[in-house]
Amino acid sequence: MHPTPSRRRAVIAPLAALATSLLLVTGSAVGASAEPPDRTAKLDVPPKTAPGLESARSAADRLLGDAADGFDFAKLDPADGADRYEVTSKRNHVRVAATDPATAIAGVNAYLGTIGQSISWNVRNLDEDAALPLPSSPITASSNVSHRFYGNDTEDGYTGASRSWEQWEREIDELAALGFNEVFMPVGSEAVYFEVLTQFGYSAEEARAWIPLPGHQPWWLLQNMSSYPAGTSDALLAERAELGRKIADRLRELDMTPVLPGYFGTVPTDFAERNAGARVEPQGGWVGFERPGWLDPNSAVFTDLADAFYEESERLLGASDAYKMDVLHEGGRRGTVDVPAATRAIETALQTAHPDATWVLLGWQNNPPEDVAAAVDPETTFIVDGLSDRWERGDLEAKWSGVPYAFGTIWNFGGHTTMGAELTKWNELFDEWLNREGSRVDGIAALPEGGLNNPAAIDFFAGLAWRDGPVDVNAWFDAWTERRYGIDDPVLKAAWRILAETAYTLPDNEGYSEAHDGLYGARPSLSASRAAEWSPSSFSYDPDRFAEALDHLLAAAPAAAEVPSYRYDLMDVSRQVTSNTSRILLPQLQQAYGMRDREAFTQLSEEWLANMALLDDIAATQPQMLLGRWIADARAAAADDAEADRLEFDARSIVTTWGDRSAVNAGLNDYANREWQGLVGGYYTDRWERFFASIQTAFDTGKAPAAIDWYAVGAEFTGSTDTSEFLTEPEGDIVALAGLAAAAHDATVPDVPEAPTAGTHFLSELPFASVSLNTAYGPIERDTEIGEAAYGDGKPIRLAGVEYAKGLGVNSPTTIGFNLGGRCTTFEAVVGIDDVMNKAGASPNVIFRVLGDGELLYDSGAMTKGLSAEVAVELAGVQTLELVVDPNAAGSPAGQAEWWDRADWADAAVSCE
């Protein structure tokens, strides 16, 4: 039973004495107590607020209600220019001294952590009625970097372009509490562009038609696309400008910098036709869209347009100390533009409008180009790197000509709901980067494409800027658990330690900085390996180990079930466990179809759809997981029904098709897939039901399944305004549903087949006990090489010029398990890369391994094309035989570790007694 408020005080008050261990988050507890540790803050004593910290008082009132009266706010001078806070006690109050209002709120959050409360994303753990024990020791922290940046360019579109002021106000308070001091703020920039275009030859109607609706605007600001979807109205422009001003003003009140879009030359493609002396460089295409033009900053018109832009931006949104601009983003064309000179012209325009303002650039793919970095003034430029935990970045100090930069991460792409981040990597890398000789690191940058997910990730990452060095990750998660739930429960801590070693310790590869997405949201295919085109294609961690965290969370339900943060986390973990079943079931479906086993396929497809229904129900328990609310928020911004329909299309398309057919075909389809109620139970389920029906028809006819126009299915969904199946308020018992999720995970384990009888058996004739593979390369083939993605399309097995009638054809990475039941004595085979890869340009490289009951029995070493090797292994007493083909990434060309790896287990057989 969860404690009532009075019992809760008894539970959390002793935690105040644990300040030293709990302040692994942001600060440290040092020194001696100024007052006895058993005293609590007196709310009947009027609180004090130092001049300049009035906005911190207001934020505390919003966050804590009446409990805010237990805090005094005092000014603190910076130490060597660094922001800092110090939490002590005075006048029977908790006294928070800080350099600025936002840092004061970070100090409040650090104190709350010592008493089992916390301010975080998604769900806060705050109790206005709880006692406020006076700190037993001062709680202090100083920032180790100047810039604590939040906000991907895409964040507004993927987190919610229809967020209300109340939602923004909540998020700003949370970002302050986490210690951020700079926030990218694009809202209202469309009104700036509108006003400027009408000064340069465009009618109001033409300007509105060029500006996308809010959900797609981030990519227009990045110069990637324009005019899709069209339909911006004067009322919407005014509404967004007003909201943007409120957001920017609130950030300024808290002494946080609103980083606004600057001007670097984006114009309609016909701009030069309307403005004499203008030269527009065509930018080509971007993922199925035509890009806007790039007005050459070296042309005379640029200066006039930039002046007008900054004038309108200041009038509508207010001035800022920082503006974000990225030239040549994701494949923009240089053409004949003198890019270094253009860079200096962009910088001059900014400095003319706002002397000493900082130009913020994104470190992403090839940006900023080296000649851009070399042309800017390092004193007024800052780079927020989005790839610090994803690629080997090399010498960025040299590459970026000494421009200071932030250690940054993008743990979320498209707003995916998947759990995971490179947390353990951040823990080591940030300190290394910050302290290496000649380092220009002076910031952190949290850049998830979609926000309000993975609250543990942003909490840990934000804390990098306030800690002295790496921490014990398990100890950090123990402390996180106590302040997350207000309960010191070893079972909850065990759950989060498992999550730390799985979802928050991702594989060490240079391809991804996020965990895998689920396949229930993928475009239906038996060879689907990801829902989003550029997401991981296989498990990022052991799903069975991850599921153990759910068992622990469920065990803690009697103590924690009434804690909102616990209910959110139970939803998220049970959702992820259920989502993971898709990657276990799909290879089984693929094999059942390949073997033309209709009974097994039907049973598995029914299990698949049942898991989708469960996933929909789990998501329904939290308000931020409701497609119905997402759509309702979008429609609420409209001035009339017609505009509401346009905004609904904007909201539906950004999380499904994204764009028109050309964009879908180029890879944007389901880029922003997410496991929300209504999306899973509606759109995703409809797709899979259609797909399974086509396969059942194929069973009937003996022909290949009929092709389905998936874009047309998506267009039908995005064009609909029927929301009858979409919730706008949460419902459901998450504890009961989490139990069903655990059962669904357990049910994915297939029945173990009978062990082989006495005699010699080709493994291609035996049932598989388990299969792990990347389904994108097609099903395992029996007695042929793997071929392409379809079943039965392989050619005869050939190794080093010898053809074999029996065997297994696979592509790396693959593991196939067989139940031997201890009855077999030997395993023999010939292994190698199939001769279909004996062609120019192919570079296969694999390692064949044989395991018996988990122990290595054979390792081929690296094998490339044209080679074969004989395998003979003793199997006495072995229960489970596993054949593994490893992609040998270390020996393969970058980005091609699996592509060419068509591997064969020729004449693979076991002899049994």
C-alpha positions, 0 to 999 in steps of 0.5 A: 500500500502506497503511503498517504501524505502523512505516512509519506513524510515519515518515509521521505524525511530520513532521506534528507540525511542521504544528500551526499549519495543522492546528489550524484545528480547535479551537486554535492553536499559539503560542510557542516549543518547550519541548523539541526538536521531534524528541523523542517521549514516553516511555511508560516514564516514569510519567504524572502526573495532577493532582487533579480530572483523574482522569476525563480519565486514565481517558478517555485510557486508554479512547481510547488504550490504552498510548499514554495513558501518554505524556500528563500532565494538569495543572490550568489556571485558567479565563481570564475564566471560559472553559474552555481547554486548553494542550498543551506538553511536560514530563518527556518527556511530552505535557503537557495542562493544562486547566480540567476533564476534558472540556476536557483530552480536547479538548486531547488530540484537538487534539494528535492532530490535529497527528500525523495522528490524530483522535477523531471519530464513526463511526470513529476514526483512532487508532494506539496504536503510533504515536510521540507527537512532543512538541509543537514549539509550545504548542497552546492554545485557549479557548472563546468560549462557555459552553455547548457543547450536544449532543443533540436531544430526538429523538436517543435514538429516532433514534440508537438507544434500545437503545444499550448502556452501551459504546456510550454510553461511547464516544459520551461520550468522543467528545463530550468530545474534540470539546469539548462540555460539555452533553449532553441525557440522557433515558434512564431518565426513563420510570422517573421518570414511572412512579414519580410516576404511581403516587403520583397515582392510577395503577396500575403497569399503567396507568402502564406502558401510558401510557409508549411503548417506548424508540424512541418515548419522545422524542415522549412527553417532548415532550408529542406522543404517548403509549402507542405502542407500548405494552408497557413492562415493570418490567424494562425500566424498571429497566434503562433507569433504571440505564443512565441513571444510568451515563450521567449519572454519567459525564458528571458525572465528566468535568465535563460537564452531563447535561441531564435532562428537567424537569417542565412538566405532561405527564399522561394525559388523564384525570388530572383525574378522579383528582386533585381540584383538577387542571385539564388542558388538552387538547392536541389531536393531533400528526401523527396521534396524540392528545397527552397532557394538559397539567396547568395549572401554575397549578393546586395539584396541579402543585406537588405533582407537580413536587416528586415528579418532581424527587425521583424524578429525583434519586433515580434519575438524580442531580441536575443543573444543567440541565433541558430543558422545552418548553411548547406544542411543535409546536402544543400548545394554550394553551386557557385556561391563563395561559401567562406565569403557567404559565411562572413556576410551572414555573420556580418548581418547578425552582428550588425543587427545584434552586436556580440550575439552568438551564431549557433550551428549544428554539428551533424553529418558534414555540418558545419563545413570546415570552410564555414567554421574557418570563416566565422569568428570563434568569439561569437560562434558556438557549435552544438554537436549532435554526434558526440556519442555516435561517431568517432569525431576525431580532432574537432578543435582542428576541424572546426578551427577552434570554434567552441562547441558542446558535447551533444546527443540525439537519443531520439529520432522522430519522436520514437517512443522507444526507451534507450540512450547512450547514457553509459557512454556519456558518463565516460566521454564527456569528461574525456572531451572536456579535459583533454589538452586544448579542448574547446568543449564549453557546453552540453547539448541535449538534442532529441528530435522529439522531447518528453521521452526517456526522462532518465536520459535527460536527467543524467545528461543534464547533470553532466554539466554540474558534476565533477566527473564520471559517476558510478552508474548503478549508484546514480540509478539508485539515487534516481529511483529514490527521488523518482518515486520517493521510496527506498525500495531495493526491488525498484532499484534492481529494475532500474539497474537492469534498464541501465545495463540494457536500454541505457548501455547501447552497443558500441557502434558508430551507426546509431545513438538510439535504441531499436524501434518496434516492428508493430509500427513498421510497414508490413513485410515479413522481412521488416527489420525496422519501422523507420528507414534509418533506425537500428535493424536489430535488438540493441540489447537483450530483450529477455534481460530487459523484460526482467526489469518489468518483473521487478517493477511489478513486484514493487506495485504494492508499495508504489502503485499510487505514485504517478511517476511509477505508473508512467514508468510501468507503462513505458517499460511494459510498452517496450517489453510488448514492443520487443515481442515484434522482433521475436515473432516476426522471424517466426512468422517469416519461417512459418510462411517460408515452410508454408505452415498455414496453421503456425502462421495463422496462430502467430499472426493472431498472437501478433495482433493480440500483442498490438491490441495490448500495446494500444491498451498500455499506451492508453494509460498515459495522456502523452501517449494518446493520438486523440489528444495530439489531434485534438490539440492541433485542431484547437489551434484552428480558426474554423473547421476547414483550418482544423481539418488542415491542421489535423492532416498536418498532425496525422501526416508528420507521425505517419507518411510524413510527406507525399508519395515521393517523400514516402518512397525516399524513406520518410514513411513512418520516420516518426513512428510511435507507439501511441493509443490510436496509432497502434490500435488504428493505423498500424493494426489496419495495415497488418490486418490487410497484410495478413489477409493477403498472405491467407489469400496466397495460401488459398491460391498458391500464388505470391501475396498481392502487392498493397499500395501502402502509400494509398493506405497511409493517405487514406489515414492522413486524409481522414478526420474520424477520431472515434477510436482515439482517446483524449483522456487516459484509461486502463489499469496499468498494473494489470496490463503490465502483467499481461505484457510480461505474459506476452513476452513469455509467450513468444518463446516457441515450443521446443521441437523433439530431439532427432532420432538415431541416425544421421540428419541434415539440419535443413530437414530438422525444425529450428528451436530458435532463430535470430536474424536480420529479417531484411535479408530474407528468411533462412533458406533450406538447401539453397543459398539465401537469395533475396528477401523472398522465400524460395528465391535462392540458388543452389549452394556453391562454395569454392566451386563445389555445389552442394544439394543440402545445407542452410543458406543465411545472411549475417547476423544469424543464429539458428538453434537446434534441440539435440536432447543430448542424443547426438555425437557429432556435427559436420559441415562445410562453411563459407561465403556462397559463390554468388558473391564472387563478383567485383565490388562484393566484400563479404567477411564473416565468422562461423561459430558452433556453440553447444549449450552456450560453449564455443566448439568451433570458430572459423576465424574471418572468412571472405569470398572464394573460401570454404572450410570443413567443420567437425565437432564432437557433441556428446551430451549437448542439449542445444546446438547453435550455428552462428554467423557473425558479420565480423564488423571489424573486418568489413568496410565501414557501413557494409558489415552485413550487406555481402554476407551470404553464408552457407552451412553446406551439408550440415548434419548431426549424427545421433544415437 
